[in-house]
Amino acid sequence: MLNTLSGRFLVLTTVFVMLAEVLIFVPSVSRFRLDYLSDRLERAQIASLALLADDMLDSDLEAELLENAGVFNVVLRRDEMRQLVLSSPIPQPIEGTFDLRMAGPFTLISDAMRRMVTPGNRIIRVIGAPVRDAGLLIEITMETAPLRAAMVDYGVRILVLSAVISVFTALLLFIAVRVFLVRPIKGVVGYMQRYAAAPEDARGIIQPNAGVTELREAEEALMKLQTELTQALKQKERLAQLGGAVAKVSHDLRNILTSAQLFTDRIETSEDPLVRRLAPKLVNSITRAVSLCEGTLAFGRAEEPAPTFTQVPLCEIAGDVAESESLAATGTEIDIHADVPPDLVVRADQEQLFRIVMNLVRNARQAIAATGKPGRITISAQDEAETWLIRVEDTGPGLPQKAQEKLFTPFQGGARKGGSGLGLAIAQELARGHGGGVYLRHTGPDGTVFEICLPKGDGAF
């Protein structure tokens, strides 16, 4: 019970209410003592006025007046004259004097608490101001036992009432917490447990309905998390299925391309000048296709091959990409140009760097071709102190906002209708394998700029 939220709330509420009642109890008892003493002063004043009105009161009547007032003697000062009006034998010496005219709240509280904890019967003198301006002061002597008994009785009644109020209040708060907090929290926990048991089942996604603002915010956050996680799990499953299918296709395609490589050897012996000029490019293209298939098989195993670093002339890679994509752009007014210094050499995996640049250029070419307008793509590079920067700029229509949000996410970052969104994801993964990355520097109606950053590292020269 005490380990539950409602149980602890019940205990804390009871404790805090009792603490508040204790803070009320102390001044209340102090006020009761002041009222008790003031009442005794008023009774004594009435008794003394009766004597002043008739000087012939006998001793029995005087004793009765003192007994009714609850005092031993009464001194009334009128017109600067101190007069012992009523008196009777005092059983013991006077222990202390309390002047109610000068007492502040802290003095009254301390006197009351001291009287509460002091047992026995004492004789005290009490001084106060007469009611209705019937003199300058009135002074009485009285015993403390009846006062303390009355204070204890009053305090017990306050504590009992406080306990009843605190228990009743705590019970109401306990019910309120159970209804407005514990029950909705248990509902959220139940949704979480059902979702954890079957995350692919959309029926387990919570539907926010809490009336408490904080709980509703928690339910909305949980719903967003569950929705995104369900979509991610479905995407992961689709990727796994696609990876298996691509691996099978790549395996067979690699065998076909390997056979095609054998035929290129015979084509190279042709006497036709055009065939002899195009044959090396065909061989390079088939070789890259075989390498891509092997890489795809590795990707299907969730293992992109680690790059093999060599010193690569960047101008050759940029030229090959520009020429290959220019052939693909035949029939369009798209100019693909490589503007890379001929002496710029980078440390990278040649085939993977070719794939990175080719994916960026191909995406740019397809984006421009989709508009049906002429355009230009430029491959440039820059050698900086710690990195090599390869820039691919185009004059295309720019990337839509949705594509920018998930630019490097497979199957979600595609900007072209019908595109898979794999090009940028592959380029980014390969660039990170080199310790760098692919970054979108600018996009808009005037074109797009991507930048490949490759760190020089310890292998730079």
ROLUM-914604 format. One line per field, with one value per residue (C-alpha): residue in three letters; z, y, x. Coordinates in pm, whole numbers. Layout:
<nodes>
r <- ala ...
w <- Z ...
v <- Y ...
u <- X ...
</nodes>
This chain:
<nodes>
r <- met leu asn thr leu ser gly arg phe leu val leu thr thr val phe val met leu ala glu val leu ile phe val pro ser val ser arg phe arg leu asp tyr leu ser asp arg leu glu arg ala gln ile ala ser leu ala leu leu ala asp asp met leu asp ser asp leu glu ala glu leu leu glu asn ala gly val phe asn val val leu arg arg asp glu met arg gln leu val leu ser ser pro ile pro gln pro ile glu gly thr phe asp leu arg met ala gly pro phe thr leu ile ser asp ala met arg arg met val thr pro gly asn arg ile ile arg val ile gly ala pro val arg asp ala gly leu leu ile glu ile thr met glu thr ala pro leu arg ala ala met val asp tyr gly val arg ile leu val leu ser ala val ile ser val phe thr ala leu leu leu phe ile ala val arg val phe leu val arg pro ile lys gly val val gly tyr met gln arg tyr ala ala ala pro glu asp ala arg gly ile ile gln pro asn ala gly val thr glu leu arg glu ala glu glu ala leu met lys leu gln thr glu leu thr gln ala leu lys gln lys glu arg leu ala gln leu gly gly ala val ala lys val ser his asp leu arg asn ile leu thr ser ala gln leu phe thr asp arg ile glu thr ser glu asp pro leu val arg arg leu ala pro lys leu val asn ser ile thr arg ala val ser leu cys glu gly thr leu ala phe gly arg ala glu glu pro ala pro thr phe thr gln val pro leu cys glu ile ala gly asp val ala glu ser glu ser leu ala ala thr gly thr glu ile asp ile his ala asp val pro pro asp leu val val arg ala asp gln glu gln leu phe arg ile val met asn leu val arg asn ala arg gln ala ile ala ala thr gly lys pro gly arg ile thr ile ser ala gln asp glu ala glu thr trp leu ile arg val glu asp thr gly pro gly leu pro gln lys ala gln glu lys leu phe thr pro phe gln gly gly ala arg lys gly gly ser gly leu gly leu ala ile ala gln glu leu ala arg gly his gly gly gly val tyr leu arg his thr gly pro asp gly thr val phe glu ile cys leu pro lys gly asp gly ala phe
w <- 0 96 -224 -440 -548 -387 -60 -21 -113 161 424 318 314 665 793 631 752 1106 1084 976 1265 1510 1380 1445 1785 1951 1895 1963 2308 2373 2280 2502 2800 2733 2715 3034 3229 3083 3192 3547 3550 3435 3699 3965 3849 3872 4221 4333 4193 4393 4710 4620 4575 4922 5192 5432 5261 5516 5495 5370 5074 4998 5000 4766 4527 4522 4469 4177 4024 4076 4250 4600 4608 4390 4377 4183 4115 4064 4054 4119 4442 4487 4691 4805 4736 4801 4976 5117 5251 4988 5038 4913 4792 4454 4186 3916 3778 3431 3295 3012 2917 2794 2661 2291 2086 2140 2515 2532 2332 2544 2870 2746 2641 2968 3160 2952 3036 3404 3628 3979 4128 4153 4263 4010 3996 3684 3596 3335 3230 3370 3119 3027 3167 3523 3662 3582 3640 3807 3976 4087 4239 4128 4114 3793 3823 3686 3413 3305 3317 3097 2855 2834 2774 2503 2342 2337 2167 1905 1840 1804 1568 1374 1345 1213 963 849 802 615 397 328 233 -11 -163 -180 -380 -601 -672 -753 -995 -1161 -1150 -1066 -1297 -1604 -1526 -1506 -1840 -1993 -1843 -1986 -2333 -2301 -2197 -2481 -2730 -2602 -2649 -3013 -3148 -3503 -3400 -3452 -3209 -2925 -2999 -2724 -2797 -2576 -2368 -2027 -1880 -1686 -1904 -1799 -1846 -2185 -2292 -2180 -2375 -2687 -2659 -2613 -2913 -3130 -3011 -3070 -3418 -3522 -3378 -3556 -3885 -3823 -3752 -4069 -4266 -4116 -4213 -4568 -4591 -4468 -4730 -4999 -4891 -4935 -5278 -5391 -5269 -5481 -5788 -5738 -5711 -6043 -6207 -6098 -6272 -6590 -6583 -6521 -6839 -7019 -6917 -7115 -7433 -7391 -7439 -7795 -7864 -7781 -8076 -8323 -8603 -8595 -8455 -8285 -8122 -8010 -7857 -7674 -7564 -7261 -7138 -7174 -6979 -6703 -6688 -6659 -6396 -6191 -6231 -6096 -5808 -5737 -5728 -5486 -5273 -5282 -5159 -4872 -4801 -4788 -4511 -4339 -4413 -4645 -4742 -4564 -4804 -4943 -4933 -5222 -5382 -5634 -5906 -5850 -6198 -6351 -6131 -6199 -6571 -6578 -6391 -6615 -6932 -6813 -6708 -7023 -7227 -7011 -7072 -7449 -7606 -7329 -7287 -6972 -6960 -6716 -6661 -6442 -6318 -6102 -6094 -6283 -6005 -5718 -5559 -5268 -5033 -5079 -5212 -5586 -5656 -5354 -5430 -5788 -5650 -5415 -5690 -5943 -5709 -5650 -6021 -6125 -5879 -6013 -6376 -6305 -6118 -6411 -6669 -6481 -6541 -6920 -6913 -6991 -6702 -6595 -6346 -6230 -6040 -5863 -5585 -5336 -5134 -4782 -4483 -4321 -4575 -4943 -5054 -5362 -5469 -5700 -5813 -6039 -6175 -6103 -5928 -5576 -5316 -5169 -4796 -4737 -4909 -4702 -4374 -4450 -4701 -4621 -4512 -4750 -4939 -4778 -4900 -5268 -5436 -5775 -5834 -5858 -5703 -5431 -5223 -5203 -5389 -5116 -4842 -5013 -5078 -4715 -4585 -4813 -4723 -4353 -4415 -4524 -4200 -4375 -4493 -4755 -4675 -4834 -4853 -5051 -5228 -5388 -5721 -5850 -5788 -5532 -5394 -5227 -5072 -5001 -4716 -4692 -4403 -4488 -4166 -4107 -4462 -4628 -4808
v <- 0 248 171 295 657 687 525 759 1054 950 933 1261 1437 1316 1425 1768 1830 1730 1962 2245 2167 2174 2518 2619 2440 2647 2993 2854 2728 3057 3243 3015 3094 3467 3442 3231 3486 3777 3605 3569 3938 4034 3815 3961 4313 4241 4101 4402 4645 4465 4524 4888 4935 4796 4819 4613 4273 4005 3769 3473 3670 3801 3445 3338 3621 3520 3155 3241 3453 3172 3399 3452 3831 4130 4463 4743 5069 5365 5728 5643 5465 5097 4931 4568 4511 4139 3905 3553 3343 3241 2877 2925 3194 3359 3198 3464 3771 3805 4146 4100 4466 4448 4091 4036 3728 3547 3610 3478 3167 3090 3141 2914 2634 2660 2629 2327 2132 2239 2003 2082 2373 2714 3059 3338 3707 3838 4207 4347 4650 4671 4644 4952 5179 5101 5185 5197 4830 4519 4260 3911 3607 3264 2902 2739 2387 2477 2685 2400 2149 2373 2424 2048 1977 2243 2115 1755 1864 2057 1761 1520 1757 1804 1431 1384 1669 1540 1183 1300 1536 1270 1022 1268 1347 974 915 1218 1095 747 886 1170 1045 678 544 742 644 278 322 458 169 -75 74 50 -315 -405 -220 -390 -730 -657 -337 -410 -401 -45 -109 -92 274 494 742 1054 1124 1240 1550 1649 1862 1695 1343 1436 1571 1242 1043 1253 1207 831 815 996 763 451 569 646 319 117 285 225 -144 -180 4 -222 -530 -400 -322 -669 -825 -596 -670 -1042 -992 -755 -997 -1276 -1053 -918 -1272 -1377 -1043 -1073 -1411 -1264 -967 -1196 -1381 -1047 -963 -1262 -1124 -784 -946 -1044 -701 -534 -719 -561 -351 -103 224 318 -25 -9 338 237 -109 13 213 -91 -300 -36 -14 -391 -405 -138 -321 -641 -446 -285 -625 -753 -444 -495 -852 -720 -453 -728 -880 -536 -511 -237 -330 -125 118 31 356 446 768 849 1120 1299 1447 1096 999 1329 1288 933 1037 1338 1131 844 1074 1281 967 901 1260 1223 1392 1650 1994 1907 2000 1796 1945 1840 2127 1950 2039 1768 1736 1694 1353 1230 937 724 402 461 258 391 750 698 574 872 1129 934 915 1290 1374 1124 1268 1617 1502 1328 1632 1865 1619 1599 1971 1938 2246 2285 2280 2249 2027 2109 1886 2085 2021 2212 2111 2256 2221 1925 1807 1757 1916 1784 1999 1899 2199 2201 2452 2229 2311 2247 1993 2000 2047 1687 1553 1784 1652 1290 1350 1053 807 509 506 835 1100 1078 1408 1264 1093 721 752 513 758 517 727 982 719 508 813 920 572 542 890 813 501 744 941 1224 1291 1437 1772 1981 2333 2505 2431 2652 2751 2853 2511 2277 2236 1916 1891 1578 1624 1375 1421 1392 1220 1061 924 1265 1373
u <- 0 273 465 180 136 -207 -88 206 -13 -257 17 176 -160 -239 101 81 -274 -174 126 -102 -336 -46 47 -312 -323 -48 -198 -548 -447 -272 -588 -794 -566 -598 -977 -983 -779 -977 -1297 -1162 -1067 -1416 -1583 -1357 -1440 -1813 -1768 -1565 -1821 -2087 -1885 -1822 -2193 -2266 -1997 -2207 -2149 -2075 -1777 -1982 -2114 -1765 -1627 -1907 -1825 -1456 -1548 -1777 -1503 -1246 -993 -846 -841 -915 -730 -896 -718 -943 -834 -468 -566 -491 -761 -791 -1154 -1200 -962 -934 -646 -387 -279 80 317 258 476 460 286 135 42 -204 -188 172 190 262 169 499 484 128 223 531 335 56 293 483 158 54 369 387 182 65 -122 44 -72 -25 -104 -282 -305 -536 -739 -1095 -1375 -1580 -1308 -1413 -1069 -701 -623 -750 -533 -629 -459 -571 -462 -336 -478 -827 -662 -435 -721 -934 -643 -576 -945 -960 -638 -763 -1085 -885 -654 -946 -1121 -796 -747 -1100 -1056 -715 -837 -1148 -942 -681 -954 -1109 -769 -692 -1010 -936 -582 -709 -966 -774 -412 -366 -636 -511 -151 -249 -424 -103 96 -158 -119 259 241 2 220 536 369 274 441 331 -37 -164 -449 -197 -117 -257 -535 -494 -805 -677 -835 -521 -295 32 -106 -248 91 249 -12 46 422 373 139 396 671 462 357 713 840 570 657 1028 964 759 1027 1292 1092 1048 1419 1504 1277 1412 1767 1706 1554 1830 2095 1946 1917 2269 2406 2259 2342 2701 2727 2579 2816 3111 3023 2991 3345 3469 3314 3476 3818 3721 3569 3902 4065 3821 3976 3688 3831 3500 3475 3838 3773 3455 3569 3775 3480 3257 3509 3525 3147 3106 3382 3207 2875 3031 3183 2845 2675 2933 2884 2507 2551 2757 2493 2230 2439 2440 2814 2936 3294 3557 3726 4065 4259 4486 4608 4336 4359 4030 4017 3994 3700 3523 3586 3452 3139 3083 3129 2907 2627 2661 2594 2288 2175 2190 1890 1857 2008 2198 2565 2775 3117 3414 3628 3886 4258 4451 4711 4462 4511 4299 4333 4020 3873 3855 3541 3353 3448 3325 2991 2959 3015 2809 2506 2511 2553 2287 2036 2109 2071 1740 1607 1688 1556 1224 1171 1221 1441 1813 2055 2413 2596 2947 3189 3459 3708 3918 4223 4209 4439 4263 4005 3937 3612 3430 3136 2850 2644 2342 2093 1794 1466 1595 1486 1133 1098 987 1299 1521 1379 1476 1751 1972 1700 1658 1327 1221 1467 1382 1297 1200 867 931 1277 1385 1584 1877 2134 2199 2176 2443 2661 2640 2723 3025 3148 3121 3328 3602 3563 3378 3027 2793 2633 2362 2504 2231 1905 1645 1486 1830 1984 2138 2489 2612 2957 3162 3410 3697 3942 4309 4405 4745 4764 4775 5089
</nodes>
